[in-house]
Amino acid sequence: MDTKLWDRRSVLRVAALGGLTAGVVGGAALPASARPKRFDLSAPAQTLYSGAPLSSVTVQQAFAFEPRFGRLFVAQLLAGSPGTAGDLRISEMSTDGQVLGWMTLLGYGHAVSFGVHRTRTGGLDLWVEGEANQNGYGTVLKQVPWQHDAVLDRDDPQAKTHRPVPEALEYTCAIDHRHRRMALRYHTDAGKRLAIVPLAEMLRGEVPERIADFPQPEGLGTFQGYALDGEDLYTIDGNSYSDTNPYPGNTYLSRIEWRTGELVERVHNLTADSLDFREPEGLAIGPNRRPWLHLGFASGETGDRRSNLYFLDRR
């Protein structure tokens, strides 16, 4: 380990003894010349697809891309199950909004965010919360092999269990494939926190070193998803249209510099403002060949919700 940076394990132990009130942050940020171009959060988004039915009729919760070929997966709560059950339906979608396959996970969680990783043998693993608590949120991370039309119970041995943050009560994740990192959003008695960990250590089943660990910044609305990209963590928050949230709505895109834990950019988003219902649901970067920042919205009536995905290019 490079002692010029800092002893991460020592700092984490100090933070734990202090009740995790202080943030643990990484080394110095990259020089400006080495930083990749960021996404322009104020630019008009382009449409990937709109008005697409999923394999269940509920609101989409999140989506993620497989890194090599850009295969797209969308998560939602399973129709007919109570929200607190944590029953999920994962649909594989084409980029023009056609359902290609689906998988059902019983008792897993709410799927605010998840990841997809290609295995060495060419298969796909979903990294999704699991072992839902009484509120319907996952208390561990599960590494689930993708299988079309399969149904996995919460304790199915095919799904590997991970507890990367021992003090966490709830988990979700997002994967940055290009930089080989995973972001974890987790809940403790003190509130929501965010951590950045090496992807390789997660794949090996280890309890990873936390490159950064900090409280979720204040000032965000109803949290609806996040995506990790190099030095930046992007978030989406907001609610569906309603009498208390009329047009143009309260959807915001934000950028957090995870090495400092600071919320440095926050932009009111008007993408697809003519959609009915229009609830922001999910944020993801992909595919790797030309990674765009994708944002999702649910639309439609109860019993016939639709998926809508849009994207932003880099500046």
ChimeraX attribute file (.defattr): number of C-alpha atoms within 10 A of each C-alpha:
attribute: neighborCount
match mode: 1-to-1
recipient: residues
	/A:1	7
	/A:2	6
	/A:3	7
	/A:4	7
	/A:5	10
	/A:6	13
	/A:7	11
	/A:8	19
	/A:9	12
	/A:10	10
	/A:11	15
	/A:12	21
	/A:13	11
	/A:14	14
	/A:15	17
	/A:16	13
	/A:17	10
	/A:18	10
	/A:19	10
	/A:20	19
	/A:21	14
	/A:22	14
	/A:23	20
	/A:24	22
	/A:25	22
	/A:26	18
	/A:27	13
	/A:28	9
	/A:29	13
	/A:30	12
	/A:31	7
	/A:32	8
	/A:33	6
	/A:34	8
	/A:35	11
	/A:36	13
	/A:37	11
	/A:38	15
	/A:39	18
	/A:40	14
	/A:41	22
	/A:42	13
	/A:43	16
	/A:44	15
	/A:45	20
	/A:46	14
	/A:47	16
	/A:48	15
	/A:49	17
	/A:50	19
	/A:51	16
	/A:52	19
	/A:53	21
	/A:54	27
	/A:55	22
	/A:56	22
	/A:57	20
	/A:58	25
	/A:59	26
	/A:60	30
	/A:61	27
	/A:62	27
	/A:63	31
	/A:64	29
	/A:65	24
	/A:66	21
	/A:67	23
	/A:68	13
	/A:69	12
	/A:70	18
	/A:71	17
	/A:72	20
	/A:73	23
	/A:74	25
	/A:75	31
	/A:76	27
	/A:77	28
	/A:78	22
	/A:79	16
	/A:80	10
	/A:81	12
	/A:82	11
	/A:83	17
	/A:84	16
	/A:85	21
	/A:86	28
	/A:87	27
	/A:88	26
	/A:89	22
	/A:90	28
	/A:91	25
	/A:92	24
	/A:93	21
	/A:94	15
	/A:95	13
	/A:96	12
	/A:97	20
	/A:98	15
	/A:99	17
	/A:100	14
	/A:101	17
	/A:102	22
	/A:103	18
	/A:104	22
	/A:105	22
	/A:106	22
	/A:107	23
	/A:108	29
	/A:109	33
	/A:110	26
	/A:111	31
	/A:112	26
	/A:113	29
	/A:114	32
	/A:115	27
	/A:116	25
	/A:117	22
	/A:118	16
	/A:119	11
	/A:120	7
	/A:121	6
	/A:122	8
	/A:123	11
	/A:124	19
	/A:125	19
	/A:126	22
	/A:127	26
	/A:128	26
	/A:129	30
	/A:130	34
	/A:131	23
	/A:132	22
	/A:133	18
	/A:134	12
	/A:135	12
	/A:136	20
	/A:137	25
	/A:138	25
	/A:139	22
	/A:140	25
	/A:141	26
	/A:142	26
	/A:143	23
	/A:144	22
	/A:145	20
	/A:146	20
	/A:147	16
	/A:148	14
	/A:149	12
	/A:150	12
	/A:151	15
	/A:152	21
	/A:153	16
	/A:154	18
	/A:155	15
	/A:156	12
	/A:157	10
	/A:158	12
	/A:159	20
	/A:160	15
	/A:161	18
	/A:162	20
	/A:163	19
	/A:164	21
	/A:165	18
	/A:166	9
	/A:167	13
	/A:168	17
	/A:169	18
	/A:170	23
	/A:171	30
	/A:172	29
	/A:173	25
	/A:174	29
	/A:175	31
	/A:176	22
	/A:177	23
	/A:178	15
	/A:179	13
	/A:180	14
	/A:181	21
	/A:182	24
	/A:183	28
	/A:184	25
	/A:185	24
	/A:186	23
	/A:187	20
	/A:188	13
	/A:189	9
	/A:190	10
	/A:191	11
	/A:192	17
	/A:193	20
	/A:194	23
	/A:195	25
	/A:196	26
	/A:197	21
	/A:198	18
	/A:199	17
	/A:200	13
	/A:201	16
	/A:202	18
	/A:203	13
	/A:204	9
	/A:205	14
	/A:206	12
	/A:207	14
	/A:208	18
	/A:209	17
	/A:210	23
	/A:211	20
	/A:212	21
	/A:213	26
	/A:214	23
	/A:215	21
	/A:216	20
	/A:217	14
	/A:218	8
	/A:219	8
	/A:220	16
	/A:221	13
	/A:222	13
	/A:223	17
	/A:224	24
	/A:225	28
	/A:226	30
	/A:227	28
	/A:228	28
	/A:229	24
	/A:230	18
	/A:231	16
	/A:232	18
	/A:233	22
	/A:234	24
	/A:235	23
	/A:236	27
	/A:237	23
	/A:238	22
	/A:239	21
	/A:240	21
	/A:241	20
	/A:242	11
	/A:243	7
	/A:244	9
	/A:245	13
	/A:246	11
	/A:247	14
	/A:248	15
	/A:249	20
	/A:250	19
	/A:251	26
	/A:252	22
	/A:253	21
	/A:254	21
	/A:255	22
	/A:256	20
	/A:257	17
	/A:258	26
	/A:259	22
	/A:260	19
	/A:261	22
	/A:262	15
	/A:263	19
	/A:264	12
	/A:265	12
	/A:266	18
	/A:267	15
	/A:268	17
	/A:269	23
	/A:270	17
	/A:271	22
	/A:272	19
	/A:273	14
	/A:274	10
	/A:275	16
	/A:276	13
	/A:277	19
	/A:278	27
	/A:279	24
	/A:280	30
	/A:281	30
	/A:282	30
	/A:283	31
	/A:284	29
	/A:285	27
	/A:286	24
	/A:287	21
	/A:288	16
	/A:289	11
	/A:290	11
	/A:291	18
	/A:292	17
	/A:293	24
	/A:294	24
	/A:295	28
	/A:296	30
	/A:297	28
	/A:298	26
	/A:299	26
	/A:300	20
	/A:301	13
	/A:302	11
	/A:303	11
	/A:304	13
	/A:305	19
	/A:306	24
	/A:307	24
	/A:308	23
	/A:309	26
	/A:310	20
	/A:311	23
	/A:312	20
	/A:313	18
	/A:314	14
	/A:315	10
